[in-house]
Amino acid sequence: MIAYGCLGILFLFVVIRIILYYTHRKRPFPREEIDRQVLALINDRQERS
């Protein structure tokens, strides 16, 4: 009986974590923003060399 209680609590914990993951998931960056960040990173590395 205790095992069923533990399984129930675990199930609720997993469901809550999945819901929180989908509600707080970050939206992907637009392609232009990713390109800008990559170019800035490359330019920064070239200046150090």
Secondary structure, DSSP 4 states (H G I P E B T S, - for coil): -HHHHHHHHHHHHHHHHHHHHHHHPPPPPPHHHHHHHHHHHHHHHHHH-
